[in-house]
């Protein structure tokens, strides 16, 4: 337990040691940002100790206090200014300090860069596409796109008289922006009250970044919400102290806790994923809805972890069946790429004189975009002595969704495949069949999965090829799907 300091110097020294060890711990666990933050605070304490020893006046209220540490002996504890405005003003002054560190600290709050507009493909005769091997388990898992709940009609907004002239979409965006700004302001105040000045400064800067967008929305101009920072998250705290003496859970209770926490973490992840996807689609109502669901899951996880640490029995819970109309979307793809997955061959034909068990097969493909003269093409590796080879080979193709040549390739060309038996030093590769994949389904779906027939000329060979093609989202319309999920609810 923490020894009660008798002098200000001793208390400052204790706190310095705490922040030093916290910095080392954060860096050891790979959290460099938190490590740097604690190092800066430790430096503040070193300067304060130096000034105090030299008899100079020290403003102790500016020094962050680790949770659980007593106030400095003989120094009156101040709550700081009570109003939000005053606290934020104080945080604003902090924001002007250490300007050179500003960019570094903003990293956690910035979104990933939005995909650039597709560049013109180089005008060489062939685009050679690098293959990527996908383990079969991953290939199967990848085949299920992440669903997004169907867009619902916008929620009714409180209609402030001054905003009546704005269209509904603009009023909805304005409310969303103001609400997100308030979240960051509240987070700044909370961080300031907890003496976490670095965090308060960061949240304040982000809150201020919304001002320009809010003015835009007030003028009725559309705002791209896909580039906004996500809501502030409750970090686990810089220090967590859980005091419990000989608290032991039964093995069964511990298993129940572990299972409940895992289920809630999965739900939390799904909600965050859905809210990000809706943000990408510009749907304010559903973005907000899933953010709130994610916050509810986070609170439930905190309740479970606290109850578990205190040795309490797991709380009552039940499962609710929830059905959503979802939009299928592959969020890991960007809008300038199309994925082709050559999964496997099934009973591939062998050339005359070669038994099926001795077939050394590989598959070539050709996608006639940007044109028939400049197709994108590549091939799988050879798999020896097997007429039903597993390839699981992923190819990333360059596309421009709005290009007429691309639309034509999707509607009428598709993808051509050729299956070969690998030749030897003296013999060339022997073509044993061809196949063709139609892609019209991509107009209304984000994935085409087919087992296609392999032909020798016009004659079927009996062999087949399993392939998949994916876009981030369908070319027109929405890929709808009804999904039923079991949701865990604590009572």
C-alpha positions as CSV (number, residue, x, y, z in Angstrom):
1,X,0.0,0.0,0.0
2,X,1.0,3.6,-0.6
3,X,3.0,5.2,2.2
4,X,1.4,8.5,3.4
5,X,4.0,11.2,2.4
6,X,5.0,13.6,5.3
7,X,6.4,16.4,3.1
8,X,5.5,18.0,-0.3
9,X,8.9,16.9,-1.6
10,X,8.3,13.2,-0.6
11,X,4.8,13.4,-2.3
12,X,6.2,14.8,-5.5
13,X,8.9,12.1,-5.5
14,X,6.3,9.3,-5.0
15,X,4.2,10.7,-8.0
16,X,7.3,11.0,-10.2
17,X,8.2,7.4,-9.6
18,X,4.7,6.3,-10.4
19,X,4.7,8.1,-13.7
20,X,8.1,6.8,-14.6
21,X,7.1,3.2,-13.9
22,X,3.8,3.8,-15.8
23,X,5.8,5.1,-18.8
24,X,8.1,2.1,-18.8
25,X,5.1,-0.3,-18.4
26,X,3.2,1.4,-21.3
27,X,6.2,1.2,-23.6
28,X,6.8,-2.5,-22.7
29,X,3.2,-3.3,-23.6
30,X,3.7,-1.5,-27.0
31,X,1.6,1.6,-26.2
32,X,4.2,4.2,-27.2
33,X,1.7,7.1,-27.2
34,X,0.8,6.5,-23.6
35,X,4.4,6.0,-22.7
36,X,5.4,9.4,-24.2
37,X,2.5,11.0,-22.3
38,X,3.7,9.6,-19.0
39,X,7.3,10.6,-19.7
40,X,6.1,14.2,-20.3
41,X,4.2,14.3,-17.0
42,X,7.3,12.8,-15.3
43,X,9.3,15.7,-16.8
44,X,6.8,18.1,-15.3
45,X,7.4,16.6,-11.9
46,X,11.2,16.7,-12.2
47,X,10.9,20.4,-13.0
48,X,8.6,21.0,-10.1
49,X,10.9,19.1,-7.7
50,X,13.9,21.2,-8.9
51,X,11.9,24.5,-8.5
52,X,10.6,23.4,-5.0
53,X,14.1,22.5,-3.8
54,X,15.4,25.9,-5.1
55,X,12.6,27.6,-3.1
56,X,10.8,28.9,-6.2
57,X,6.9,29.0,-6.2
58,X,5.3,26.0,-7.9
59,X,1.8,25.8,-9.2
60,X,0.8,22.4,-7.9
61,X,-2.7,22.5,-9.4
62,X,-1.1,22.1,-12.9
63,X,0.4,18.7,-12.0
64,X,-1.6,15.6,-12.9
65,X,-2.4,13.3,-10.0
66,X,-2.3,9.5,-10.3
67,X,-5.6,8.0,-9.2
68,X,-5.6,6.9,-5.6
69,X,-2.8,9.3,-4.5
70,X,-3.5,11.6,-1.6
71,X,-3.3,15.4,-1.9
72,X,0.0,17.1,-1.3
73,X,0.6,17.7,2.4
74,X,-0.3,21.3,3.4
75,X,-1.5,22.2,-0.1
76,X,-5.3,22.9,-0.4
77,X,-7.0,20.7,-2.9
78,X,-8.8,22.8,-5.6
79,X,-11.7,21.5,-7.7
80,X,-10.8,24.0,-10.4
81,X,-13.3,26.2,-12.0
82,X,-16.8,24.7,-11.9
83,X,-18.2,25.7,-15.3
84,X,-17.5,23.8,-18.5
85,X,-16.5,27.1,-20.2
86,X,-13.8,27.8,-17.5
87,X,-12.4,24.3,-17.6
88,X,-12.3,24.3,-21.4
89,X,-10.6,27.7,-21.4
90,X,-8.0,26.2,-19.1
91,X,-7.6,23.2,-21.4
92,X,-7.4,25.7,-24.4
93,X,-4.3,27.2,-22.8
94,X,-2.8,23.8,-22.5
95,X,-3.5,23.2,-26.2
96,X,-1.1,26.0,-27.1
97,X,1.7,24.3,-25.2
98,X,4.1,21.9,-26.9
99,X,3.0,22.8,-30.4
100,X,5.6,20.6,-31.9
101,X,3.9,17.6,-30.3
102,X,0.4,18.4,-31.6
103,X,0.5,16.2,-34.7
104,X,1.9,13.2,-32.9
105,X,-0.8,13.3,-30.2
106,X,-3.6,13.7,-32.7
107,X,-2.8,10.4,-34.3
108,X,-5.3,8.3,-32.4
109,X,-8.2,10.6,-33.4
110,X,-7.6,10.8,-37.1
111,X,-9.5,8.5,-39.5
112,X,-7.7,6.3,-41.9
113,X,-7.1,8.2,-45.2
114,X,-9.9,7.9,-47.7
115,X,-8.9,5.9,-50.8
116,X,-7.6,8.2,-53.5
117,X,-9.3,8.5,-56.9
118,X,-8.1,5.7,-59.1
119,X,-5.2,6.6,-61.2
120,X,-5.0,5.8,-64.9
121,X,-3.7,2.3,-65.5
122,X,-0.4,2.4,-67.3
123,X,-0.7,1.8,-71.0
124,X,1.3,-1.4,-71.3
125,X,-0.1,-4.5,-73.1
126,X,-0.7,-6.5,-69.9
127,X,-1.4,-5.8,-66.3
128,X,0.3,-8.7,-64.4
129,X,-1.5,-9.2,-61.1
130,X,0.4,-10.4,-58.1
131,X,-1.3,-13.4,-56.5
132,X,-1.8,-13.7,-52.7
133,X,-2.2,-17.1,-51.1
134,X,-5.1,-17.4,-48.7
135,X,-5.2,-20.2,-46.2
136,X,-8.4,-22.3,-46.9
137,X,-9.9,-21.5,-43.4
138,X,-9.4,-17.8,-44.0
139,X,-10.8,-18.0,-47.6
140,X,-13.9,-19.6,-46.1
141,X,-14.2,-16.9,-43.4
142,X,-13.6,-14.2,-45.9
143,X,-16.5,-15.4,-48.0
144,X,-19.0,-13.9,-45.6
145,X,-19.2,-10.1,-46.1
146,X,-19.8,-7.9,-43.1
147,X,-23.5,-7.1,-43.0
148,X,-24.8,-3.6,-42.4
149,X,-28.2,-2.9,-41.1
150,X,-30.7,-1.6,-43.7
151,X,-30.9,2.2,-43.7
152,X,-33.9,3.4,-41.9
153,X,-35.8,6.6,-42.4
154,X,-34.1,9.6,-40.7
155,X,-35.2,10.2,-37.1
156,X,-37.4,13.2,-36.3
157,X,-35.3,16.1,-35.2
158,X,-36.1,18.9,-32.8
159,X,-36.8,21.6,-35.2
160,X,-35.2,24.8,-34.0
161,X,-36.9,27.7,-35.6
162,X,-33.7,29.2,-37.0
163,X,-33.0,25.9,-38.8
164,X,-36.4,25.5,-40.4
165,X,-35.1,26.8,-43.7
166,X,-32.6,23.9,-44.0
167,X,-33.5,20.6,-45.7
168,X,-34.1,17.6,-43.4
169,X,-30.7,16.0,-44.3
170,X,-28.8,19.1,-43.4
171,X,-30.6,19.5,-40.1
172,X,-29.9,15.9,-39.3
173,X,-26.2,16.4,-40.1
174,X,-26.1,19.6,-38.0
175,X,-27.5,17.8,-35.0
176,X,-25.1,14.9,-35.4
177,X,-22.1,17.3,-35.7
178,X,-23.1,19.3,-32.6
179,X,-23.7,16.2,-30.6
180,X,-20.3,14.8,-31.6
181,X,-18.6,18.1,-30.6
182,X,-20.4,18.0,-27.2
183,X,-19.1,14.4,-26.7
184,X,-15.5,15.7,-27.1
185,X,-16.1,18.8,-24.9
186,X,-17.5,16.6,-22.1
187,X,-14.6,14.2,-22.5
188,X,-12.2,17.2,-22.2
189,X,-13.9,18.3,-19.0
190,X,-13.8,14.8,-17.6
191,X,-10.1,14.4,-18.4
192,X,-9.4,17.8,-16.8
193,X,-11.2,16.9,-13.6
194,X,-9.1,13.7,-13.5
195,X,-6.0,15.8,-13.9
196,X,-5.3,14.2,-17.2
197,X,-4.3,17.5,-18.9
198,X,-2.7,15.9,-22.0
199,X,-5.9,14.0,-22.8
200,X,-8.0,17.1,-22.1
201,X,-5.9,19.1,-24.5
202,X,-6.3,16.5,-27.2
203,X,-10.1,16.2,-26.8
204,X,-10.4,20.0,-26.9
205,X,-8.5,20.3,-30.2
206,X,-10.8,17.7,-31.7
207,X,-13.9,19.4,-30.4
208,X,-12.7,22.7,-32.0
209,X,-12.2,20.9,-35.4
210,X,-15.9,20.5,-35.7
211,X,-16.6,24.2,-35.8
212,X,-15.9,24.6,-39.5
213,X,-18.1,21.6,-40.4
214,X,-21.0,22.9,-38.2
215,X,-20.8,26.3,-40.0
216,X,-20.9,24.4,-43.3
217,X,-24.0,22.5,-42.2
218,X,-25.7,25.7,-41.0
219,X,-25.3,27.1,-44.5
220,X,-27.1,24.0,-45.9
221,X,-23.9,22.6,-47.4
222,X,-23.5,18.7,-47.2
223,X,-20.7,17.5,-44.9
224,X,-18.8,14.2,-45.5
225,X,-19.3,12.5,-42.2
226,X,-17.1,9.6,-43.3
227,X,-14.0,11.7,-42.5
228,X,-15.0,12.7,-39.0
229,X,-13.2,11.3,-35.9
230,X,-15.0,8.5,-34.1
231,X,-16.6,9.3,-30.7
232,X,-14.1,9.6,-27.8
233,X,-13.5,6.3,-26.2
234,X,-13.1,5.6,-22.5
235,X,-9.5,4.5,-22.2
236,X,-9.1,1.9,-19.5
237,X,-7.6,4.7,-17.5
238,X,-3.9,5.2,-17.0
239,X,-3.9,3.2,-13.8
240,X,-6.4,0.6,-12.6
241,X,-6.4,-0.3,-8.9
242,X,-8.6,-3.3,-7.9
243,X,-8.4,-4.1,-4.3
244,X,-9.6,-7.5,-3.3
245,X,-8.3,-9.8,-0.5
246,X,-8.5,-13.5,-1.1
247,X,-11.5,-13.2,-3.4
248,X,-11.9,-16.4,-5.2
249,X,-14.6,-17.4,-7.7
250,X,-15.7,-20.9,-8.3
251,X,-14.3,-22.4,-11.5
252,X,-17.8,-22.5,-13.0
253,X,-18.6,-18.8,-12.1
254,X,-15.3,-17.8,-13.7
255,X,-16.1,-19.7,-16.9
256,X,-19.5,-17.9,-17.0
257,X,-17.9,-14.5,-16.6
258,X,-15.3,-15.3,-19.3
259,X,-18.0,-16.4,-21.7
260,X,-20.3,-13.4,-21.1
261,X,-17.4,-10.9,-21.5
262,X,-16.3,-12.6,-24.8
263,X,-19.9,-12.4,-26.1
264,X,-20.2,-8.7,-25.2
265,X,-16.9,-7.9,-26.7
266,X,-18.0,-9.5,-29.9
267,X,-21.2,-7.5,-29.9
268,X,-19.2,-4.3,-29.1
269,X,-16.9,-5.0,-32.1
270,X,-19.8,-5.6,-34.4
271,X,-21.6,-2.4,-33.4
272,X,-18.4,-0.4,-34.0
273,X,-18.0,-2.0,-37.3
274,X,-21.6,-1.3,-38.4
275,X,-21.4,2.3,-37.2
276,X,-18.2,2.9,-39.2
277,X,-19.8,1.3,-42.3
278,X,-22.9,3.6,-41.9
279,X,-20.5,6.5,-41.5
280,X,-19.0,5.5,-44.8
281,X,-22.5,5.5,-46.4
282,X,-23.3,8.9,-44.8
283,X,-26.2,7.6,-42.8
284,X,-26.3,9.7,-39.6
285,X,-29.3,8.0,-37.9
286,X,-27.8,4.4,-38.1
287,X,-24.3,5.6,-37.3
288,X,-25.6,7.2,-34.1
289,X,-27.8,4.2,-33.3
290,X,-24.9,1.7,-33.5
291,X,-22.6,4.0,-31.5
292,X,-25.1,4.0,-28.7
293,X,-25.4,0.2,-28.8
294,X,-21.6,-0.1,-28.7
295,X,-21.5,2.2,-25.6
296,X,-24.2,0.0,-23.9
297,X,-22.0,-3.1,-24.6
298,X,-19.0,-1.3,-23.1
299,X,-20.8,-0.4,-19.9
300,X,-22.0,-4.0,-19.5
301,X,-18.4,-5.3,-19.9
302,X,-17.3,-2.8,-17.2
303,X,-20.0,-4.0,-14.9
304,X,-19.1,-7.7,-15.4
305,X,-15.3,-7.0,-14.9
306,X,-16.0,-5.2,-11.6
307,X,-18.4,-7.9,-10.3
308,X,-15.9,-10.6,-11.3
309,X,-13.1,-8.7,-9.5
310,X,-15.2,-8.4,-6.3
311,X,-16.1,-12.1,-6.3
312,X,-19.8,-11.6,-6.9
313,X,-22.0,-14.2,-8.6
314,X,-22.5,-13.6,-12.4
315,X,-25.5,-11.4,-13.0
316,X,-28.7,-12.7,-14.5
317,X,-28.8,-12.5,-18.3
318,X,-30.8,-13.6,-21.3
319,X,-30.6,-13.7,-25.1
320,X,-32.9,-11.8,-27.4
321,X,-33.3,-12.8,-31.0
322,X,-33.0,-9.7,-33.2
323,X,-33.7,-9.7,-36.9
324,X,-32.2,-7.0,-39.1
325,X,-32.6,-6.2,-42.8
326,X,-28.9,-5.8,-43.7
327,X,-26.9,-4.4,-46.6
328,X,-24.0,-6.7,-47.4
329,X,-20.7,-4.9,-47.8
330,X,-17.0,-5.9,-47.9
331,X,-15.6,-3.0,-45.8
332,X,-12.0,-4.2,-46.1
333,X,-12.0,-3.6,-49.8
334,X,-11.6,0.0,-51.2
335,X,-13.7,1.3,-54.1
336,X,-10.8,1.0,-56.6
337,X,-10.2,-2.7,-56.3
338,X,-12.0,-6.0,-57.2
339,X,-10.9,-9.3,-55.6
340,X,-10.8,-12.5,-57.5
341,X,-10.3,-15.7,-55.5
342,X,-9.5,-18.9,-57.3
343,X,-10.5,-21.4,-54.7
344,X,-9.9,-24.9,-56.1
345,X,-10.2,-27.3,-59.1
346,X,-12.6,-30.3,-59.0
347,X,-11.8,-33.4,-61.1
348,X,-9.7,-31.3,-63.6
349,X,-9.2,-33.0,-67.0
350,X,-5.8,-34.5,-67.7
351,X,-4.3,-34.5,-71.2
352,X,-3.9,-37.8,-73.2
353,X,-1.2,-40.0,-71.7
354,X,-1.4,-38.4,-68.2
355,X,-3.3,-40.1,-65.4
356,X,-5.5,-37.9,-63.2
357,X,-3.2,-38.5,-60.2
358,X,-0.2,-37.2,-62.2
359,X,-1.9,-33.9,-63.3
360,X,0.3,-30.9,-62.5
361,X,-2.3,-28.2,-62.9
362,X,-2.3,-24.4,-62.8
363,X,-5.0,-21.8,-63.8
364,X,-4.5,-18.6,-65.9
365,X,-7.2,-15.9,-66.0
366,X,-7.8,-12.8,-68.0
367,X,-10.1,-9.8,-67.2
368,X,-10.5,-7.5,-70.2
369,X,-10.3,-4.2,-68.3
370,X,-9.3,-1.4,-69.0
371,X,-9.6,-2.9,-72.5
372,X,-9.3,-6.1,-74.5
373,X,-5.9,-4.9,-75.7
374,X,-4.7,-4.2,-72.1
375,X,-6.3,-6.9,-70.0
376,X,-5.3,-7.7,-66.4
377,X,-4.1,-11.3,-66.2
378,X,-2.2,-13.7,-63.9
379,X,-2.0,-17.3,-62.9
380,X,-2.0,-19.6,-59.9
381,X,1.1,-21.6,-58.9
382,X,1.3,-25.3,-60.1
383,X,0.0,-28.0,-57.7
384,X,1.6,-31.3,-58.6
385,X,0.0,-34.8,-58.8
386,X,-3.5,-33.7,-58.0
387,X,-6.6,-33.3,-60.2
388,X,-8.6,-31.6,-57.4
389,X,-6.0,-29.0,-56.3
390,X,-6.7,-26.4,-53.5
391,X,-5.4,-23.0,-54.7
392,X,-7.0,-20.4,-52.4
393,X,-5.2,-17.7,-54.5
394,X,-6.3,-14.1,-54.1
395,X,-5.8,-11.6,-56.9
396,X,-6.4,-7.8,-56.5
397,X,-7.6,-6.2,-59.7
398,X,-7.6,-2.4,-60.4
399,X,-11.0,-0.9,-61.3
400,X,-12.8,2.3,-61.8
401,X,-16.5,1.7,-60.9
402,X,-17.7,4.6,-63.0
403,X,-15.7,3.8,-66.1
404,X,-17.7,2.7,-69.1
405,X,-15.1,0.1,-70.1
406,X,-15.4,-1.5,-66.6
407,X,-19.3,-1.6,-66.8
408,X,-19.0,-3.2,-70.2
409,X,-16.5,-5.8,-68.9
410,X,-18.9,-6.6,-66.1
411,X,-22.0,-6.9,-68.2
412,X,-20.7,-8.7,-71.3
413,X,-17.1,-9.9,-70.9
414,X,-16.8,-11.6,-67.5
415,X,-13.5,-13.4,-66.6
416,X,-11.9,-16.1,-68.8
417,X,-10.0,-19.0,-67.3
418,X,-7.6,-21.5,-68.8
419,X,-6.5,-24.7,-67.1
420,X,-3.0,-26.1,-68.0
421,X,-1.0,-29.2,-67.3
422,X,2.6,-28.0,-66.6
423,X,5.1,-29.1,-69.2
424,X,8.6,-30.4,-68.6
425,X,12.0,-29.2,-69.9
426,X,11.3,-30.7,-73.3
427,X,7.5,-30.3,-73.4
428,X,5.5,-27.1,-73.4
429,X,2.5,-26.5,-71.1
430,X,-0.6,-28.2,-72.3
431,X,-4.0,-26.5,-72.2
432,X,-6.7,-29.0,-70.9
433,X,-9.7,-26.8,-70.8
434,X,-11.3,-23.3,-70.5
435,X,-14.0,-21.8,-68.4
436,X,-15.9,-18.5,-68.2
437,X,-17.3,-16.6,-65.2
438,X,-20.2,-14.1,-65.8
439,X,-20.2,-11.0,-63.6
440,X,-23.6,-9.4,-64.2
441,X,-24.7,-10.2,-60.6
442,X,-22.2,-7.6,-59.4
443,X,-24.8,-5.0,-60.5
444,X,-26.9,-5.8,-57.4
445,X,-24.7,-8.0,-55.2
446,X,-21.2,-7.5,-53.8
447,X,-20.0,-11.1,-54.4
448,X,-20.3,-13.7,-57.1
449,X,-19.5,-17.3,-56.0
450,X,-19.7,-20.0,-58.7
451,X,-18.5,-23.5,-59.5
452,X,-18.0,-23.2,-63.2
453,X,-17.9,-25.9,-65.9
454,X,-14.6,-26.5,-67.7
455,X,-14.9,-27.1,-71.5
456,X,-12.7,-28.5,-74.2
457,X,-13.9,-26.4,-77.1
458,X,-17.7,-26.7,-76.7
459,X,-17.6,-30.1,-75.0
460,X,-17.8,-30.3,-71.2
461,X,-14.9,-32.2,-69.7
462,X,-16.6,-33.0,-66.3
463,X,-14.0,-30.8,-64.5
464,X,-15.0,-27.7,-62.6
465,X,-13.4,-24.6,-61.0
466,X,-14.6,-22.9,-57.8
467,X,-14.1,-19.1,-58.0
468,X,-15.3,-15.9,-56.1
469,X,-15.3,-12.3,-57.2
470,X,-16.0,-9.4,-54.7
471,X,-16.6,-5.7,-54.8
472,X,-16.8,-3.4,-51.8
473,X,-20.5,-2.8,-52.6
474,X,-22.8,-3.6,-55.6
475,X,-22.5,-1.3,-58.6
476,X,-26.1,-0.2,-58.4
477,X,-28.7,-0.7,-55.7
478,X,-28.1,-2.5,-52.4
479,X,-27.3,-6.2,-51.6
480,X,-30.0,-6.9,-49.1
481,X,-30.0,-9.8,-46.7
482,X,-32.1,-10.7,-43.6
483,X,-29.9,-11.6,-40.6
484,X,-31.0,-13.0,-37.3
485,X,-28.6,-12.6,-34.4
486,X,-28.7,-13.7,-30.7
487,X,-28.0,-10.6,-28.5
488,X,-26.8,-11.0,-24.9
489,X,-28.7,-8.7,-22.5
490,X,-27.7,-8.3,-18.8
491,X,-30.7,-8.0,-16.4
